[in-house]
Amino acid sequence: MMFSVLILDNDTLRFLEKLISGNPMVIRTLTVSNGKEAIMAAENTKIDVAFLNIELDRNDSYNGITVAKSLRAIVPKLIIIFVSAYTHYALDSFSAHPYDYIVKPINNDKVTNVLTEIANNQAISVPFKNNKMVLKIGYNIVYLDFNKIIVIEKIGKKAFIHTQNEIITCNYGLWELQLLLPNNFVKTHKSYIVNINKVKCIEHLGNTSFIIYFNEYEKNAYLSRYEYENKKHLFMNN
């Protein structure tokens, strides 16, 4: 797999550009030195991976984390790799759902290994390591195995992630969580995202909605008529 890379770094830009552009898996590099240029590049050019320095010029209205969030809105499946001379940004950086965090001074092998890993794991479609979703919840970083997630339910401002062993409560919106999930997770209702691999059966309630039952799990979910008409092929194929 080959991909295009955006580089935002006002410090070691030339070094990173030379290192990344020389990689045989990289088809194109775009190098910028401030947040505004990075966002414009994402709006006008196809990018698959972004290396973002967190600390930008003091006159820049952005930092790497705010740029990452803007880029994510433009390119939802973008793979983000933060670059920083400091480790204390690591916790805050997870709010932008990065694939990796590289600490300066940059190690050549580290960059090469990350690019190779992305290509080998086809991470363009699933932007996180080891088949897991990474969430920042309070002061903790939580890693959730995709295969163990059954259904996600939104109640008020809280999202409840139902897994085989526990229920994780977080403040993410369903649209944010959808960006982090592979294709077997489907929004079935304004309040539900369902892992279709865990579905046992779907019952028509006789009006405009359906109820979803899961294998070996008592929690149910709803499927709206609108979502059913648009996504019934996914359930049938499954």
C-alpha positions as CSV (number, residue, x, y, z in Angstrom):
1,M,0.0,0.0,0.0
2,M,1.3,3.5,-0.9
3,F,0.1,6.7,0.6
4,S,0.4,10.5,0.7
5,V,1.9,12.1,3.7
6,L,1.4,15.6,5.2
7,I,4.3,16.9,7.4
8,L,3.7,19.8,9.8
9,D,6.9,20.7,11.6
10,N,8.5,24.1,12.1
11,D,11.6,22.7,13.6
12,T,12.9,19.5,11.9
13,L,10.8,19.8,8.7
14,R,13.6,19.3,6.2
15,F,14.9,16.3,8.1
16,L,11.4,14.7,8.3
17,E,10.7,15.5,4.7
18,K,13.9,13.8,3.5
19,L,13.4,10.8,5.7
20,I,9.7,10.2,4.8
21,S,9.9,11.1,1.1
22,G,12.7,8.6,0.6
23,N,10.4,5.8,1.8
24,P,9.3,3.5,-1.0
25,M,5.7,3.3,0.4
26,V,5.2,7.1,0.2
27,I,3.9,8.3,-3.1
28,R,3.8,12.1,-2.2
29,T,4.8,14.4,0.7
30,L,3.4,17.8,1.5
31,T,5.4,19.9,3.9
32,V,4.0,22.9,5.7
33,S,5.2,25.0,8.7
34,N,2.0,26.3,10.3
35,G,-1.4,25.1,11.2
36,K,-3.3,27.1,8.6
37,E,-1.2,25.7,5.7
38,A,-1.8,22.2,7.0
39,I,-5.6,22.6,7.0
40,M,-5.5,24.1,3.5
41,A,-3.4,21.2,2.3
42,A,-5.9,18.7,3.6
43,E,-8.8,20.6,2.0
44,N,-7.1,20.7,-1.4
45,T,-5.0,17.5,-1.6
46,K,-5.6,13.8,-0.8
47,I,-3.6,12.8,2.3
48,D,-3.6,9.5,4.1
49,V,-1.0,10.1,6.9
50,A,0.0,13.2,8.8
51,F,3.1,13.8,10.9
52,L,2.3,16.7,13.2
53,N,4.7,18.6,15.5
54,I,2.7,19.5,18.6
55,E,4.7,22.7,19.4
56,L,4.4,25.2,16.7
57,D,5.5,28.8,16.4
58,R,4.3,31.0,19.3
59,N,2.6,33.3,16.8
60,D,0.6,30.4,15.3
61,S,-3.0,30.3,16.4
62,Y,-2.9,26.5,16.3
63,N,-0.9,23.7,17.9
64,G,-0.5,20.2,16.6
65,I,-3.4,18.9,18.6
66,T,-5.9,21.5,17.4
67,V,-4.6,21.0,13.8
68,A,-5.2,17.3,14.1
69,K,-8.8,17.8,15.2
70,S,-9.4,20.1,12.2
71,L,-7.7,17.6,9.8
72,R,-9.8,14.7,11.3
73,A,-13.0,16.7,10.4
74,I,-11.8,17.0,6.8
75,V,-10.3,13.5,6.5
76,P,-12.1,11.3,9.0
77,K,-9.9,8.2,8.4
78,L,-6.6,10.2,8.5
79,I,-3.8,8.5,10.3
80,I,-2.2,11.0,12.7
81,I,1.3,10.7,14.1
82,F,2.4,13.3,16.6
83,V,6.0,14.4,16.9
84,S,7.2,16.2,20.0
85,A,10.3,16.9,22.1
86,Y,8.2,16.4,25.2
87,T,6.2,13.4,26.6
88,H,3.9,15.5,28.7
89,Y,1.6,16.2,25.7
90,A,0.9,12.5,25.2
91,L,-2.2,12.3,27.4
92,D,-3.8,15.4,25.8
93,S,-2.9,14.2,22.3
94,F,-5.3,11.2,22.6
95,S,-8.2,13.6,22.3
96,A,-7.3,13.7,18.6
97,H,-7.0,9.9,18.4
98,P,-3.4,9.6,17.1
99,Y,-1.9,6.4,15.6
100,D,1.4,7.0,17.3
101,Y,3.5,9.5,19.3
102,I,7.1,10.0,18.4
103,V,9.5,11.7,20.8
104,K,12.3,13.9,19.5
105,P,15.1,13.5,18.7
106,I,13.6,11.5,15.9
107,N,14.9,8.0,15.4
108,N,15.1,7.0,11.7
109,D,14.2,3.4,12.4
110,K,11.1,4.5,14.4
111,V,9.7,6.5,11.4
112,T,10.5,3.7,9.0
113,N,8.9,1.1,11.2
114,V,5.7,3.2,11.7
115,L,5.3,3.6,7.9
116,T,5.9,-0.1,7.3
117,E,3.4,-1.0,10.0
118,I,0.8,1.3,8.5
119,A,1.3,-0.3,5.1
120,N,1.3,-3.9,6.3
121,N,-1.7,-3.5,8.5
122,Q,-3.7,-1.6,6.0
123,A,-4.2,1.1,8.7
124,I,-5.6,3.5,6.2
125,S,-9.1,2.0,6.8
126,V,-8.6,1.4,10.5
127,P,-6.3,4.1,12.0
128,F,-5.4,2.4,15.3
129,K,-2.9,-0.2,16.4
130,N,-3.5,-3.8,17.4
131,N,-7.1,-3.9,16.5
132,K,-8.0,-1.6,19.4
133,M,-9.8,1.7,19.9
134,V,-8.0,4.3,22.0
135,L,-10.1,6.6,24.2
136,K,-9.2,9.3,26.7
137,I,-11.5,8.9,29.6
138,G,-10.8,11.3,32.5
139,Y,-7.1,11.0,33.3
140,N,-6.9,7.6,31.8
141,I,-6.1,6.1,28.3
142,V,-8.4,3.2,27.7
143,Y,-7.7,0.5,25.0
144,L,-10.8,-1.4,23.8
145,D,-10.6,-4.4,21.6
146,F,-12.9,-4.0,18.6
147,N,-13.9,-7.6,18.7
148,K,-15.2,-7.3,22.3
149,I,-17.5,-4.3,21.6
150,I,-21.1,-5.4,21.2
151,V,-23.1,-2.2,21.1
152,I,-22.7,1.5,21.9
153,E,-25.6,3.4,23.3
154,K,-26.0,7.2,23.7
155,I,-28.1,8.5,26.6
156,G,-28.0,12.2,27.1
157,K,-24.4,13.4,27.0
158,K,-22.9,10.0,27.8
159,A,-22.0,7.1,25.6
160,F,-22.1,3.6,27.0
161,I,-19.8,1.1,25.3
162,H,-21.1,-2.4,26.0
163,T,-18.3,-5.0,25.8
164,Q,-18.3,-8.7,26.7
165,N,-17.0,-8.0,30.2
166,E,-18.0,-4.5,31.2
167,I,-19.7,-1.2,30.2
168,I,-17.4,1.8,29.6
169,T,-18.9,5.2,30.1
170,C,-17.5,8.2,28.2
171,N,-18.4,11.7,26.9
172,Y,-17.8,11.0,23.2
173,G,-20.5,11.6,20.7
174,L,-21.6,8.8,18.5
175,W,-20.3,10.5,15.4
176,E,-16.8,10.7,17.1
177,L,-16.9,7.1,18.0
178,Q,-18.0,6.1,14.5
179,L,-14.8,7.6,13.1
180,L,-12.8,5.3,15.3
181,L,-14.5,2.1,14.4
182,P,-14.1,-0.4,11.5
183,N,-16.8,-1.1,8.9
184,N,-18.6,-3.8,10.9
185,F,-19.8,-1.1,13.3
186,V,-23.0,0.4,12.0
187,K,-25.2,3.2,13.2
188,T,-28.7,1.8,13.5
189,H,-30.5,4.6,15.3
190,K,-29.8,8.1,16.6
191,S,-28.8,6.4,19.9
192,Y,-27.1,3.2,18.8
193,I,-24.0,1.9,17.0
194,V,-24.0,-1.9,16.6
195,N,-21.3,-4.5,15.9
196,I,-23.1,-6.4,13.2
197,N,-20.8,-9.4,13.9
198,K,-22.5,-9.8,17.3
199,V,-26.1,-9.6,16.0
200,K,-28.3,-12.7,16.6
201,C,-31.5,-11.6,15.0
202,I,-33.7,-8.5,14.1
203,E,-37.4,-8.3,15.1
204,H,-39.8,-6.1,13.3
205,L,-41.9,-4.2,15.9
206,G,-44.8,-3.7,13.5
207,N,-44.4,0.1,13.2
208,T,-41.4,2.1,12.0
209,S,-38.7,0.4,13.9
210,F,-37.0,-2.9,14.7
211,I,-35.3,-4.3,17.7
212,I,-31.8,-6.0,17.5
213,Y,-30.8,-9.0,19.7
214,F,-27.2,-10.0,20.3
215,N,-25.5,-13.3,20.7
216,E,-25.0,-14.1,24.4
217,Y,-25.8,-10.6,25.5
218,E,-29.0,-9.4,27.1
219,K,-28.8,-5.7,26.0
220,N,-30.9,-4.9,22.9
221,A,-30.7,-2.1,20.4
222,Y,-33.1,-0.3,18.1
223,L,-32.9,-0.1,14.3
224,S,-34.9,2.7,12.7
225,R,-36.8,2.3,9.5
226,Y,-34.6,4.8,7.8
227,E,-31.4,3.0,8.8
228,Y,-32.9,-0.3,7.9
229,E,-33.7,0.7,4.4
230,N,-30.1,2.1,3.9
231,K,-28.2,-0.7,5.6
232,K,-30.2,-3.9,5.5
233,H,-27.8,-5.3,2.9
234,L,-25.0,-5.1,5.6
235,F,-27.0,-7.3,8.0
236,M,-28.1,-9.7,5.2
237,N,-24.5,-10.1,4.0
238,N,-23.4,-10.7,7.5
